């Protein structure tokens, strides 16, 4: 989206006169601003404000909502499957192109853990974030109404696997929300909730540095969150999480945030990939050794010109991806005009992470912050980075309103199956109003 947005701004006249055409293909009609997913899950931000509609911001581009199933760069064609082709039963369609920009991002990296595919919950999309919020609130309802102590214990046990940004921020925000929500349950106390963070390495949040990572562990443990370092999930069959240290936790909630891997579409191309499955790129963001092919973001392995190690590559994170997109667009335009290309170069400025409302850690420009200042910096930074003024204004307004009024604790789980009530009424003949 950022690349297309830059191209749209630089080539506006050419696009409007038909001299140039920019086609954007994506399975979803929006771009998700993933750093806001934890706050969306906690109810601090409306889900619709976490996403940016592609058709609105890319008015001069052609947006195709579909999935690329194969790319034949030798033929300059991309095979696309859309909702229309599925309805028509005509199969996929081929799109011809002159220049290819691949920025499909990443997907959750799963491991062959028994039971994971059946019981695990991911945290990469806005749908997963809202589904997790509804699920957590539903577990409180189950625990409040059951008479079976085993069911109650499993409902109030929440296991998060992965101590990176996604896992720590999601756990911190949801623990905050659940602790607030239980004040409205007559038979559940905050101490009844059991939150467990499982991390295979010896620290969490490695991006903020060792010192801030240790502070984050102390902060979480101070909130009665069980942080298990150097521990793996061995199994989660039959709603029982079995850890490598021998612990067993009956649970109805297992959230998997243990890393990402490049999008599977890369394996369906004829472009060079490295050992990790990412596109091998030059510092100008061209696919190495291939003409008219460009890449950026999580799917691209781009040399890090600011690192002391000559073989270092840029980390697959948003800080690099957004900046790479702008350089890529400028270089693509320069290549069409026969002008020299610029190398991508950005020195990593640090990281910020939220640990829940008014809590956070940050390591920016060599300065370390924790607690409220870090949390405030987290919000300021991401508010400045979320695309479009429209989204910035709406998110800021929601933050202000959430500070003035009580937190929303409503579960809308029925949104995930909206026709269930109608089907029941149609099958049984009963009136929905009777319920």
C-alpha positions as CSV (number, residue, x, y, z in Angstrom):
1,X,0.0,0.0,0.0
2,X,2.8,2.4,0.9
3,X,4.6,1.7,-2.4
4,X,1.4,2.2,-4.4
5,X,0.6,5.4,-2.5
6,X,4.0,6.9,-3.3
7,X,3.6,5.9,-6.9
8,X,0.2,7.5,-7.0
9,X,1.5,10.8,-5.7
10,X,4.5,10.9,-8.0
11,X,2.7,9.7,-11.1
12,X,-0.7,11.3,-10.6
13,X,-1.0,12.9,-14.0
14,X,0.3,9.8,-15.9
15,X,-2.2,7.6,-14.0
16,X,-5.1,9.9,-14.7
17,X,-4.3,10.1,-18.4
18,X,-3.8,6.3,-18.7
19,X,-0.1,6.5,-19.6
20,X,0.7,4.4,-16.5
21,X,-1.4,1.8,-14.6
22,X,-0.7,0.7,-11.1
23,X,-2.5,-2.6,-10.1
24,X,-2.7,-3.6,-6.5
25,X,-3.7,-7.2,-5.7
26,X,-4.5,-8.2,-2.1
27,X,-6.8,-10.8,-0.5
28,X,-8.3,-8.1,1.7
29,X,-9.8,-4.7,0.7
30,X,-7.7,-3.0,3.4
31,X,-4.3,-2.7,5.0
32,X,-4.1,-3.7,8.7
33,X,-2.0,-1.5,11.0
34,X,-0.8,-4.4,13.1
35,X,0.7,-2.5,16.0
36,X,-2.8,-1.5,17.0
37,X,-4.2,-5.1,17.1
38,X,-3.6,-5.5,20.9
39,X,-5.5,-2.3,21.6
40,X,-8.3,-3.4,19.2
41,X,-8.5,-6.7,21.1
42,X,-8.7,-4.8,24.4
43,X,-11.4,-2.5,23.1
44,X,-9.4,0.7,23.3
45,X,-9.7,1.1,19.5
46,X,-12.6,0.2,17.2
47,X,-11.6,-2.6,14.7
48,X,-12.6,-0.5,11.7
49,X,-10.0,2.2,12.7
50,X,-7.1,-0.4,12.7
51,X,-7.5,-0.9,9.0
52,X,-7.0,1.5,6.0
53,X,-9.4,0.9,3.1
54,X,-7.3,0.5,-0.1
55,X,-9.9,1.8,-2.5
56,X,-10.2,5.1,-0.6
57,X,-6.5,5.9,-0.3
58,X,-5.5,4.4,-3.7
59,X,-8.2,6.2,-5.8
60,X,-5.9,6.4,-8.9
61,X,-4.9,2.8,-8.8
62,X,-6.7,-0.4,-9.8
63,X,-7.4,-2.5,-6.7
64,X,-8.1,-6.2,-7.3
65,X,-9.3,-8.1,-4.2
66,X,-7.9,-11.5,-4.8
67,X,-5.1,-13.9,-4.1
68,X,-2.0,-14.4,-6.2
69,X,-1.6,-18.2,-6.6
70,X,1.5,-18.1,-8.9
71,X,3.9,-15.6,-10.5
72,X,5.8,-16.4,-13.7
73,X,8.2,-13.5,-13.9
74,X,9.8,-15.0,-17.0
75,X,6.5,-14.5,-18.8
76,X,5.6,-11.4,-16.8
77,X,2.3,-12.8,-15.6
78,X,0.6,-13.2,-12.3
79,X,-2.2,-15.8,-11.7
80,X,-4.9,-14.4,-9.6
81,X,-7.9,-16.0,-7.9
82,X,-10.8,-13.7,-7.0
83,X,-14.2,-14.0,-5.5
84,X,-15.7,-13.5,-9.0
85,X,-13.7,-16.3,-10.5
86,X,-14.8,-18.7,-7.8
87,X,-18.5,-17.7,-8.3
88,X,-18.2,-18.1,-12.1
89,X,-16.3,-21.3,-11.8
90,X,-13.9,-20.1,-14.5
91,X,-10.7,-20.7,-12.5
92,X,-8.0,-18.1,-12.1
93,X,-7.2,-15.2,-14.3
94,X,-3.8,-14.0,-15.6
95,X,-2.6,-10.5,-15.3
96,X,0.3,-9.2,-17.4
97,X,2.7,-6.6,-16.0
98,X,5.8,-4.7,-16.9
99,X,7.2,-4.2,-13.4
100,X,6.6,-6.5,-10.4
101,X,6.5,-5.3,-6.8
102,X,6.3,-8.2,-4.2
103,X,5.3,-7.1,-0.7
104,X,3.0,-9.9,0.6
105,X,4.3,-9.7,4.2
106,X,4.4,-12.7,6.4
107,X,2.2,-15.3,8.0
108,X,2.3,-17.1,11.4
109,X,5.1,-19.6,11.7
110,X,3.7,-22.7,13.3
111,X,5.5,-25.8,14.6
112,X,4.3,-29.5,14.5
113,X,2.9,-29.3,18.1
114,X,0.2,-31.9,18.7
115,X,-3.2,-30.2,19.0
116,X,-1.9,-26.7,17.9
117,X,-3.8,-26.6,14.6
118,X,-7.1,-27.6,16.3
119,X,-7.0,-25.4,19.4
120,X,-4.5,-22.5,18.7
121,X,-5.5,-18.9,18.1
122,X,-3.3,-16.6,16.0
123,X,-2.8,-12.9,16.3
124,X,-1.9,-11.6,12.9
125,X,-5.2,-10.1,11.6
126,X,-7.9,-7.8,12.9
127,X,-10.4,-10.7,12.7
128,X,-8.2,-12.8,15.0
129,X,-7.8,-9.9,17.4
130,X,-11.5,-9.4,17.7
131,X,-12.2,-13.1,17.8
132,X,-9.7,-13.4,20.7
133,X,-11.4,-10.5,22.6
134,X,-14.8,-12.2,22.2
135,X,-13.3,-15.6,23.2
136,X,-11.7,-14.2,26.4
137,X,-15.0,-12.5,27.5
138,X,-16.9,-15.7,26.7
139,X,-14.5,-17.7,29.0
140,X,-15.5,-15.3,31.8
141,X,-19.1,-16.1,31.2
142,X,-18.4,-19.8,31.2
143,X,-16.5,-19.6,34.4
144,X,-19.2,-17.6,36.1
145,X,-22.0,-19.9,35.2
146,X,-20.4,-23.4,35.5
147,X,-20.6,-25.6,38.5
148,X,-17.7,-27.8,37.4
149,X,-14.5,-26.6,39.0
150,X,-12.4,-28.2,36.2
151,X,-14.3,-26.3,33.5
152,X,-14.0,-23.1,35.5
153,X,-10.2,-23.6,36.0
154,X,-9.7,-24.2,32.2
155,X,-11.8,-21.2,31.3
156,X,-9.8,-18.9,33.5
157,X,-6.4,-20.1,32.3
158,X,-4.9,-18.2,29.3
159,X,-1.7,-19.4,27.7
160,X,0.3,-17.2,25.3
161,X,3.2,-18.8,23.4
162,X,5.8,-16.3,22.1
163,X,7.5,-13.5,23.9
164,X,7.9,-11.1,21.0
165,X,5.9,-7.9,20.4
166,X,2.7,-9.7,19.4
167,X,2.6,-12.1,22.4
168,X,3.6,-9.6,25.1
169,X,1.4,-6.7,23.9
170,X,-1.6,-8.9,23.3
171,X,-1.2,-10.6,26.7
172,X,-0.7,-7.2,28.5
173,X,-3.7,-5.6,26.9
174,X,-6.1,-8.5,27.3
175,X,-5.0,-9.2,31.0
176,X,-5.8,-5.5,31.7
177,X,-9.2,-5.8,30.0
178,X,-10.1,-9.1,31.8
179,X,-9.0,-7.8,35.2
180,X,-11.3,-4.8,34.6
181,X,-14.2,-7.0,33.4
182,X,-14.3,-9.3,36.4
183,X,-15.5,-6.5,38.6
184,X,-18.9,-7.1,36.9
185,X,-18.9,-10.8,37.8
186,X,-20.2,-11.6,41.3
187,X,-18.2,-14.9,41.6
188,X,-14.9,-14.2,39.8
189,X,-12.0,-12.3,41.4
190,X,-8.9,-11.0,39.5
191,X,-6.8,-13.5,41.4
192,X,-8.8,-16.3,39.9
193,X,-7.4,-15.5,36.4
194,X,-4.3,-17.4,35.4
195,X,-2.1,-15.9,32.7
196,X,0.9,-17.8,31.4
197,X,3.5,-16.5,28.9
198,X,5.8,-19.2,27.3
199,X,9.0,-18.2,25.7
200,X,11.6,-20.5,24.2
201,X,14.6,-18.2,24.7
202,X,16.0,-16.6,27.9
203,X,14.3,-13.2,27.5
204,X,11.2,-11.5,26.1
205,X,11.1,-8.4,23.8
206,X,14.7,-8.7,22.5
207,X,14.2,-5.6,20.3
208,X,14.1,-3.3,23.4
209,X,17.4,-4.6,24.8
210,X,18.3,-6.9,27.6
211,X,17.7,-4.4,30.5
212,X,14.2,-3.4,29.3
213,X,13.4,-7.0,28.6
214,X,14.2,-7.9,32.2
215,X,12.1,-5.0,33.4
216,X,9.2,-6.2,31.3
217,X,9.5,-9.7,32.9
218,X,9.4,-8.1,36.4
219,X,6.5,-5.9,35.5
220,X,4.5,-8.9,34.1
221,X,5.3,-11.1,37.1
222,X,4.3,-8.3,39.4
223,X,0.8,-8.5,37.9
224,X,0.7,-12.2,38.8
225,X,1.5,-13.3,35.2
226,X,3.4,-16.5,35.0
227,X,6.4,-15.9,32.7
228,X,8.2,-19.1,31.7
229,X,11.5,-18.5,30.0
230,X,13.5,-21.1,28.1
231,X,10.3,-23.2,27.9
232,X,8.5,-24.7,24.9
233,X,5.0,-25.9,24.3
234,X,5.2,-29.6,23.7
235,X,1.5,-30.4,23.3
236,X,-2.0,-28.8,23.6
237,X,-4.2,-31.8,22.9
238,X,-7.5,-32.2,24.7
239,X,-7.4,-28.6,25.9
240,X,-4.3,-29.3,28.1
241,X,-1.1,-27.2,27.5
242,X,2.0,-29.4,28.3
243,X,5.2,-27.4,28.6
244,X,8.8,-28.7,28.3
245,X,9.4,-28.1,32.0
246,X,6.8,-30.7,32.8
247,X,4.0,-28.3,33.7
248,X,0.4,-29.1,32.6
249,X,-2.3,-26.4,32.3
250,X,-5.9,-27.3,31.4
251,X,-6.9,-24.3,29.3
252,X,-9.5,-23.3,26.8
253,X,-7.4,-20.4,25.4
254,X,-4.0,-20.9,23.7
255,X,-2.7,-18.0,21.7
256,X,0.2,-18.7,19.3
257,X,2.5,-15.8,18.5
258,X,5.8,-17.6,18.2
259,X,7.3,-15.9,15.1
260,X,6.4,-15.4,11.5
261,X,7.6,-16.8,8.1
262,X,7.4,-15.3,4.6
263,X,4.2,-15.5,2.7
264,X,3.7,-18.8,0.9
265,X,3.2,-17.1,-2.4
266,X,7.0,-16.6,-2.7
267,X,7.4,-20.4,-3.2
268,X,5.1,-20.1,-6.2
269,X,7.4,-17.8,-8.1
270,X,10.4,-18.3,-10.2
271,X,12.4,-15.7,-8.2
272,X,15.5,-16.4,-6.1
273,X,14.9,-17.1,-2.4
274,X,17.4,-17.4,0.5
275,X,17.5,-20.2,3.1
276,X,14.8,-18.6,5.1
277,X,12.4,-18.4,2.1
278,X,12.7,-14.6,1.7
279,X,13.5,-12.9,-1.7
280,X,17.1,-12.1,-2.1
281,X,17.3,-8.4,-2.8
282,X,20.0,-5.7,-3.4
283,X,20.3,-2.5,-1.5
284,X,18.2,-0.8,-4.2
285,X,15.3,-3.2,-3.4
286,X,15.5,-5.0,-6.7
287,X,15.3,-8.8,-6.6
288,X,19.0,-9.9,-7.0
289,X,19.9,-10.8,-10.5
290,X,16.4,-10.3,-11.9
291,X,15.2,-7.3,-13.9
292,X,11.9,-5.5,-13.4
293,X,11.3,-7.3,-10.0
294,X,11.2,-5.4,-6.7
295,X,10.5,-6.4,-3.1
296,X,10.2,-4.9,0.3
297,X,9.0,-5.7,3.8
298,X,8.9,-9.0,5.6
299,X,9.2,-11.0,2.3
300,X,12.5,-9.3,1.3
301,X,16.0,-10.0,2.5
302,X,17.6,-6.5,2.1
303,X,21.2,-5.8,3.0
304,X,21.6,-3.6,6.1
305,X,24.1,-0.9,5.1
306,X,24.2,0.5,8.6
307,X,25.3,-2.7,10.4
308,X,28.9,-3.5,11.2
309,X,28.5,-7.0,9.8
310,X,28.7,-6.9,6.0
311,X,26.4,-9.9,5.7
312,X,23.6,-8.4,7.9
313,X,20.1,-7.9,6.5
314,X,17.3,-5.7,7.6
315,X,15.0,-7.1,10.3
316,X,11.5,-8.0,9.0
317,X,9.6,-5.3,10.9
318,X,7.4,-2.3,10.1
319,X,10.1,0.3,10.8
320,X,12.1,-1.0,7.8
321,X,9.1,-2.0,5.6
322,X,7.5,1.5,5.5
323,X,10.8,3.2,4.7
324,X,11.7,0.6,2.1
325,X,8.4,1.1,0.3
326,X,9.1,4.8,-0.2
327,X,12.6,4.1,-1.5
328,X,11.3,1.3,-3.7
329,X,8.7,3.6,-5.4
330,X,11.3,6.3,-6.0
331,X,13.7,3.8,-7.5
332,X,11.1,2.2,-9.7
333,X,10.2,5.6,-11.1
334,X,14.0,6.4,-11.6
335,X,14.5,3.1,-13.4
336,X,11.8,3.9,-15.9
337,X,13.4,7.3,-16.5
338,X,16.9,5.8,-16.8
339,X,18.2,7.6,-13.7
340,X,20.5,6.1,-11.1
341,X,19.0,4.3,-8.1
342,X,19.4,5.0,-4.4
343,X,20.4,2.4,-1.9
344,X,18.1,1.8,1.1
345,X,19.8,2.8,4.3
346,X,18.2,3.2,7.7
347,X,19.8,3.0,11.1
348,X,17.5,1.2,13.5
349,X,16.3,3.8,16.0
350,X,14.9,1.5,18.6
351,X,11.6,0.0,19.7
352,X,8.6,0.7,21.9
353,X,6.2,-1.9,23.4
354,X,3.0,-1.6,25.5
355,X,2.5,-3.8,28.5
356,X,-1.1,-2.7,29.0
357,X,-2.8,0.5,30.0
358,X,-0.2,3.1,31.2
359,X,2.6,0.5,31.2
360,X,5.3,0.1,28.6
361,X,9.0,-0.2,27.8
362,X,11.0,1.7,25.1
363,X,14.6,1.9,23.8
364,X,14.8,4.8,21.4
365,X,17.9,6.6,20.2
366,X,19.9,5.0,23.0
367,X,17.5,6.2,25.7
368,X,15.6,3.8,27.9
369,X,12.1,4.5,29.2
370,X,9.7,2.4,31.2
371,X,6.3,2.7,32.8
372,X,4.0,5.6,31.8
373,X,6.5,7.6,29.8
374,X,7.2,4.5,27.6
375,X,3.5,3.8,27.2
376,X,2.9,7.4,26.2
377,X,5.8,7.2,23.7
378,X,4.3,4.0,22.3
379,X,1.0,5.8,21.6
380,X,2.6,8.9,20.2
381,X,4.9,7.0,17.9
382,X,2.2,4.7,16.4
383,X,-0.3,7.6,16.1
384,X,2.3,9.4,14.0
385,X,2.8,6.3,11.8
386,X,-0.7,5.0,11.2
387,X,-1.6,6.0,7.6
388,X,-4.0,8.9,6.7
389,X,-5.2,11.8,8.7
390,X,-8.6,10.3,8.9
391,X,-7.3,7.3,10.9
392,X,-5.1,9.4,13.1
393,X,-8.0,11.6,14.1
394,X,-10.4,8.7,14.8
395,X,-7.8,6.8,16.9
396,X,-7.0,9.9,18.9
397,X,-10.7,10.6,19.5
398,X,-11.2,7.0,20.7
399,X,-8.3,7.3,23.1
400,X,-9.7,10.5,24.5
401,X,-13.2,9.0,24.9
402,X,-11.8,5.8,26.5
403,X,-10.0,8.0,29.1
404,X,-13.3,9.8,30.0
405,X,-15.6,6.8,30.1
406,X,-15.6,3.2,31.3
407,X,-14.1,0.4,29.3
408,X,-16.4,-1.6,27.0
409,X,-16.6,-5.3,28.0
410,X,-19.2,-6.5,25.6
411,X,-18.6,-9.8,23.7
412,X,-20.0,-9.9,20.2
413,X,-19.1,-13.5,19.5
414,X,-22.2,-13.9,17.4
415,X,-20.6,-11.7,14.7
416,X,-18.4,-14.7,13.8
417,X,-21.6,-16.7,12.8
418,X,-24.2,-14.1,12.0
419,X,-26.7,-16.4,10.3
420,X,-26.9,-18.9,13.2
421,X,-30.0,-17.3,14.7
422,X,-31.8,-17.0,11.4
423,X,-31.0,-20.7,10.5
424,X,-32.3,-21.8,13.8
425,X,-35.5,-19.9,13.3
426,X,-35.9,-21.2,9.8
427,X,-35.2,-24.8,10.8
428,X,-37.4,-24.9,13.9
429,X,-40.0,-22.4,13.0
430,X,-39.6,-20.6,16.3
431,X,-39.5,-16.8,16.4
432,X,-36.2,-15.2,17.4
433,X,-38.1,-12.8,19.6
434,X,-39.2,-15.7,21.8
435,X,-35.6,-16.1,23.1
